[in-house]
């Protein structure tokens, strides 16, 4: 669509919505940015947008929810559930709607590689960015990882490829989005507070392959059963043999040839071996050699809040895995530890149960401290396998964990669910944990 002089609504004033509004205004559109939050909460954003002197108006609160303006198109921010009244108002009025991902793709001037999966998206996206740039292939990482795709798409003409982390929420509203290389890392229970079933969640993620052709590449986890794909397929798994990429004795093999020793990297654990495999598969698909990829990949360090070592206190290590927002991430964190664990877990109720991990928790942890909305239900499912205590705050949880930990133990903060019942985000949650541990005397 040519957006010049078009009347466009952007639904949701978060990072993606703000970026979309600015991009559209620069394209010549007349933009209304709508958010159901009170205007007072949006005042800083309103002031920031006003200072840009662009044709963007912010409509907040009930005015946004009940807006009757006629629009040529609406752009839906990925964090906004289509079921909320703000969006339903536009659906009822049959206003054409796409997502921020699709909007930015319409204006992108280079091919894209897109990475999705329940876990490992950010690490793999950053690995690919480092690998490409370290090999002379110009790229930027964006999307769900931040910055938003819409915030950086104007730089796409200067790039060889755009590296985009994409969530199921972003994929819900695509039409033409077509990655030259699409990466499917894994799938496990998550976001069941937004989706009615695992199948609905899976269907949203599978849209990453929807517009690919046999000229494109799909990098997929061998363990996941996917429908037939049009793209050429490359498979990987650190947990079973038979894929193009395998893990043997801590060494990554590609089609039977050793290509990367995990000991030479700064990443640990089988889950990170899969992230590295996926990144290398992308590199081979783009024409890179093993030698070009090995150096940049080996120098990469894990992002914060992902099994991040904080400090050792009294011969007890404290690990921040606040990015653990689902059961699969918690399972991987538990599996990556060989020492006895005191586990801090729990948070927002996302519609799934923790009972499936009871046996593993009993094998790996000798004590569990539970927080958040899910604390009582987790305790009910785990208490036959491991002693459980509930804490009313993260500070209390850290103190209880410290009291239960013995020399040689690990205090692992791996919530296994989202943070919004107690914290602004998983970053806020992890930063608070880090501060509490660093303040120990």
C-alpha positions in Angstrom: 0.0 0.0 0.0 1.1 3.5 -0.7 0.5 5.2 2.7 0.8 8.8 1.5 -2.3 10.8 2.6 -3.9 7.7 4.0 -5.7 7.7 7.4 -4.0 4.9 9.5 -4.7 3.7 13.0 -2.0 2.0 15.0 -3.4 -0.1 17.9 -1.1 -0.3 20.9 1.4 2.4 22.0 4.2 0.1 23.1 7.6 -0.1 21.4 6.3 -1.7 18.2 3.3 0.6 17.9 5.3 3.7 18.4 7.8 2.6 15.8 5.0 1.8 13.4 3.3 5.2 13.9 6.6 7.0 13.2 7.3 4.9 10.1 3.9 5.5 8.7 4.0 9.3 9.4 7.3 9.5 7.6 5.7 7.7 4.7 3.1 10.5 4.5 0.2 8.9 6.4 -2.0 10.7 8.9 -1.7 8.5 12.0 -3.8 8.0 15.1 -2.0 5.9 17.8 -4.7 4.3 20.0 -4.1 2.7 23.4 -6.6 1.8 26.1 -4.3 3.1 28.8 -5.2 6.4 30.5 -3.7 9.5 28.8 -1.8 10.3 32.0 0.2 7.0 31.7 1.0 7.8 28.1 2.0 11.4 28.6 5.8 10.9 28.2 5.2 9.1 24.9 2.7 11.8 23.8 5.3 14.5 24.5 8.1 12.5 22.7 5.9 12.1 19.6 4.8 15.7 19.7 8.5 16.8 19.6 9.0 15.0 16.3 6.5 17.3 14.6 5.0 14.4 12.7 1.2 13.9 11.8 0.6 11.6 14.8 -2.2 12.0 17.3 -2.5 9.8 20.4 -6.0 8.7 21.5 -6.1 7.1 24.9 -8.5 5.3 27.3 -12.2 5.1 26.5 -11.8 7.4 23.6 -9.5 4.9 21.9 -11.8 1.9 22.7 -14.9 3.6 21.3 -13.2 5.4 18.4 -15.5 5.8 15.3 -13.0 7.4 12.9 -13.0 5.9 9.4 -9.5 4.5 8.5 -7.9 3.1 5.4 -6.0 0.5 7.4 -5.1 -0.4 11.0 -1.8 -1.7 12.3 -2.0 -4.1 15.2 0.9 -4.1 17.7 1.9 -7.7 18.6 1.4 -7.3 22.3 -2.3 -6.4 21.9 -4.6 -9.4 22.1 -7.1 -9.3 19.2 -9.8 -10.3 21.7 -9.6 -7.0 23.6 -12.3 -4.3 23.1 -9.9 -1.9 21.4 -9.3 -4.4 18.6 -12.8 -5.8 18.5 -14.1 -2.3 17.6 -12.0 -2.3 14.5 -12.9 -5.9 13.6 -16.6 -5.2 13.9 -16.2 -2.2 11.6 -14.3 -4.4 9.1 -11.3 -2.1 8.9 -8.4 -3.7 7.0 -5.8 -4.8 9.6 -2.2 -6.0 9.4 0.5 -6.3 12.1 3.7 -4.3 12.6 5.8 -7.1 11.2 3.9 -7.1 7.9 4.0 -3.3 7.7 7.8 -3.2 8.1 8.2 -6.2 5.6 6.2 -4.2 3.0 8.9 -1.5 3.2 12.0 -3.8 3.6 14.6 -3.5 0.8 16.6 -6.7 1.6 15.9 -10.4 2.2 15.1 -11.5 5.8 16.0 -14.4 8.0 13.3 -15.0 10.7 13.7 -17.0 13.9 10.8 -18.4 15.9 10.4 -20.9 18.7 9.2 -21.1 22.2 12.8 -20.8 23.6 16.2 -19.7 22.4 14.9 -17.1 19.9 16.9 -14.2 21.3 20.2 -16.1 21.7 19.9 -17.6 18.2 19.0 -14.2 16.7 22.1 -12.6 18.4 24.3 -15.5 17.3 23.2 -15.0 13.7 23.7 -11.3 13.9 27.3 -11.8 15.3 28.0 -14.5 12.7 26.9 -12.5 9.7 28.6 -9.2 10.7 31.8 -11.1 11.7 31.8 -12.7 8.3 31.3 -9.4 6.3 27.6 -9.9 5.8 25.8 -6.7 6.8 22.8 -7.3 9.1 20.8 -5.9 12.0 18.9 -7.9 14.6 15.5 -6.7 15.4 11.8 -7.6 15.9 10.7 -9.3 19.1 14.3 -8.9 20.4 14.1 -5.1 20.1 14.4 -2.7 18.4 11.2 -3.2 16.5 11.4 -4.1 12.8 9.6 -0.9 12.0 12.1 1.1 13.9 15.1 0.0 11.7 13.5 -1.0 8.3 14.7 2.2 6.7 18.3 0.9 7.1 17.4 -2.2 5.1 18.7 -0.7 1.9 22.2 -0.6 3.5 22.1 -4.3 4.6 22.6 -7.7 2.9 20.0 -9.4 5.1 17.7 -8.4 8.0 17.8 -10.8 11.0 14.4 -10.8 12.7 13.2 -12.6 15.9 9.5 -13.3 15.4 6.9 -14.3 18.0 3.6 -16.1 17.4 1.9 -12.8 18.2 3.7 -11.1 15.3 3.0 -13.9 12.9 -0.8 -13.8 13.6 -1.3 -10.8 11.3 1.1 -11.5 8.3 0.0 -11.7 4.7 3.1 -11.6 2.4 5.9 -11.9 5.0 8.4 -14.3 3.4 11.7 -15.1 5.1 14.5 -16.2 2.7 15.6 -18.4 5.6 13.0 -19.4 8.3 14.2 -21.0 11.6 12.0 -23.1 13.8 13.8 -23.8 17.1 11.3 -25.7 19.2 7.8 -25.7 20.5 6.5 -26.2 24.0 3.5 -25.0 26.2 3.4 -21.2 26.4 1.0 -18.3 26.0 -2.0 -20.5 26.8 -3.6 -17.4 28.4 -3.9 -16.0 24.9 -4.4 -19.2 22.8 -7.2 -21.6 23.4 -5.0 -24.7 22.8 -1.5 -25.8 22.0 -2.7 -26.4 18.4 -3.8 -22.8 18.1 -0.4 -21.6 19.4 1.4 -24.0 17.0 -0.7 -22.9 14.0 0.3 -19.3 14.7 4.0 -20.1 14.8 3.8 -22.3 11.6 2.8 -19.2 9.6 6.6 -18.4 9.5 6.7 -20.9 6.6 3.4 -19.9 4.9 4.8 -17.8 2.0 8.1 -19.6 1.5 8.8 -21.3 -1.9 11.3 -23.9 -3.0 13.8 -21.1 -3.5 13.8 -20.6 0.3 15.3 -22.5 3.3 13.6 -23.8 6.4 15.9 -24.6 9.3 13.9 -26.9 11.7 14.3 -28.9 14.8 14.3 -32.6 14.0 12.3 -33.5 17.1 9.3 -31.5 16.1 6.8 -33.0 13.6 5.9 -30.3 11.1 3.6 -30.4 8.2 5.1 -30.6 4.6 7.1 -27.4 3.8 7.6 -25.9 0.4 11.1 -24.6 1.3 14.3 -26.7 1.3 14.7 -28.2 4.7 17.8 -28.4 7.0 17.4 -30.3 10.3 19.2 -30.2 13.6 19.0 -31.8 17.1 21.3 -32.1 20.0 19.1 -34.8 21.6 18.7 -37.3 18.8 20.6 -38.5 15.7 19.5 -38.4 12.1 19.6 -34.6 11.5 21.9 -32.6 9.2 23.3 -31.2 12.5 24.0 -33.5 15.5 25.8 -33.3 18.8 28.4 -36.0 19.7 30.6 -35.8 22.7 30.0 -32.1 23.0 31.0 -31.5 19.4 28.6 -30.3 16.7 28.7 -32.3 13.5 27.3 -31.2 10.1 26.5 -34.2 7.8 29.0 -36.3 9.6 31.8 -33.7 9.7 32.8 -32.0 13.0 32.3 -28.2 12.7 32.3 -26.7 16.2 33.5 -27.9 19.6 31.2 -26.6 22.3 34.2 -26.3 24.6 35.6 -23.6 22.2 32.5 -21.5 22.7 31.2 -19.4 25.7 27.8 -21.2 25.7 26.9 -24.3 27.7 24.2 -26.8 27.6 22.4 -28.9 24.9 19.9 -26.2 24.3 22.7 -23.8 23.4 24.2 -26.4 21.1 20.9 -26.4 19.2 21.0 -22.6 19.1 24.5 -22.8 17.6 23.4 -25.5 15.1 20.5 -23.3 13.9 22.8 -20.3 13.5 25.3 -22.4 11.5 22.5 -23.8 9.3 21.5 -20.2 8.5 25.2 -19.4 7.7 25.5 -22.4 5.3 22.2 -21.4 3.6 23.6 -18.0 3.0 26.9 -19.4 1.6 29.3 -18.9 4.5 32.0 -21.4 5.3 32.7 -23.2 8.6 35.8 -21.1 9.0 33.9 -17.8 8.6 31.3 -18.8 11.2 33.5 -20.4 13.9 35.2 -17.3 15.2 32.2 -15.1 15.6 30.1 -17.9 17.1 32.7 -18.9 19.5 33.1 -15.4 20.9 29.4 -14.9 21.6 28.3 -14.7 25.3 24.8 -15.5 26.5 22.4 -12.5 26.9 21.5 -11.5 30.5 18.8 -13.4 32.4 19.6 -16.7 30.6 21.3 -19.0 33.1 23.4 -16.0 34.0 26.0 -16.5 36.7 25.7 -13.7 39.3 28.1 -14.5 42.1 29.3 -17.1 44.6 28.3 -16.6 48.2 29.6 -19.0 50.8 30.4 -21.6 48.1 26.9 -21.4 46.7 26.4 -20.1 43.1 23.5 -17.9 42.3 22.1 -18.2 38.7 19.7 -15.8 37.1 17.4 -17.5 34.6 14.6 -15.0 34.6 14.1 -15.4 30.9 12.6 -18.8 31.8 8.9 -17.9 31.0 7.7 -21.4 30.2 8.1 -25.0 31.3 10.5 -26.0 28.5 12.9 -23.2 29.6 12.7 -24.3 33.2 13.3 -27.9 32.2 16.4 -26.9 30.2 17.8 -24.9 33.1 17.4 -27.8 35.5 19.0 -30.2 33.0 22.0 -28.0 32.5 23.0 -28.2 36.2 25.0 -31.1 37.6 25.1 -29.7 41.2 22.3 -29.9 43.8 19.8 -27.1 43.3 17.7 -24.8 45.5 15.1 -23.7 43.0 13.1 -20.4 43.0 10.2 -20.7 40.6 6.6 -19.4 40.0 4.8 -16.3 38.7 1.9 -15.5 36.5 -0.8 -18.1 35.7 -0.4 -18.6 31.9 -2.8 -21.5 31.6 -0.5 -24.5 32.0 0.5 -26.7 35.0 3.9 -27.4 36.5 3.1 -31.0 37.5 4.9 -32.5 34.5 8.2 -31.4 35.9 7.7 -32.8 39.4 9.9 -35.8 38.9 12.7 -33.9 37.3 12.6 -31.2 40.0 12.7 -34.0 42.7 15.8 -35.4 41.0 17.7 -32.1 40.5 16.5 -29.9 43.5 16.5 -30.6 47.2 14.3 -27.6 47.9 11.9 -25.3 46.0 10.9 -21.7 46.9 7.7 -20.6 45.1 6.4 -17.2 44.3 3.6 -15.5 42.5 0.1 -16.5 41.4 1.1 -20.1 40.7 2.8 -20.8 44.0 0.0 -22.8 45.6 -0.7 -24.9 42.5 3.0 -25.6 41.9 3.4 -26.7 45.6 0.4 -29.0 45.3 2.0 -30.7 42.3 5.6 -30.9 43.5 5.4 -31.4 47.3 5.5 -35.2 47.0 8.9 -34.9 45.2 10.6 -31.9 46.8 10.1 -29.8 49.9 8.3 -26.6 48.9 8.0 -23.2 50.6 6.1 -20.1 49.5 7.4 -16.6 49.6 5.4 -13.4 49.4 8.2 -11.5 47.6 11.3 -12.1 45.6 13.4 -10.7 48.5 11.9 -13.3 50.9 12.4 -16.0 48.3 16.1 -15.2 48.0 16.5 -15.2 51.8 14.7 -18.6 52.1 16.8 -20.0 49.3 20.0 -18.8 50.9 19.0 -20.4 54.2 18.3 -23.8 52.5 21.4 -23.8 50.3 24.5 -25.9 51.3 28.1 -25.5 50.2 28.4 -26.7 46.6 24.8 -26.0 45.8 23.3 -23.7 43.1 20.4 -21.3 43.8 18.7 -21.3 40.5 16.1 -18.6 39.8 14.2 -20.0 36.9 10.5 -19.1 37.2 9.0 -21.2 34.4 6.3 -18.6 33.7 5.8 -14.9 33.0 6.4 -12.1 35.5 3.5 -9.7 35.0 1.8 -10.6 38.3 4.7 -9.1 40.3 7.1 -7.4 37.9 7.1 -5.2 34.8 8.9 -7.8 32.7 11.3 -10.7 32.9 14.1 -8.1 32.7 12.8 -6.3 35.7 12.4 -9.6 37.6 16.0 -10.7 36.7 17.4 -7.3 37.6 15.8 -7.4 41.0 17.1 -10.9 41.6 20.6 -9.7 40.6 20.4 -6.7 42.9 19.3 -8.9 45.8 22.2 -11.3 45.3 24.8 -8.6 44.8 23.7 -6.9 48.1 24.3 -10.1 50.1 26.9 -9.7 52.8 
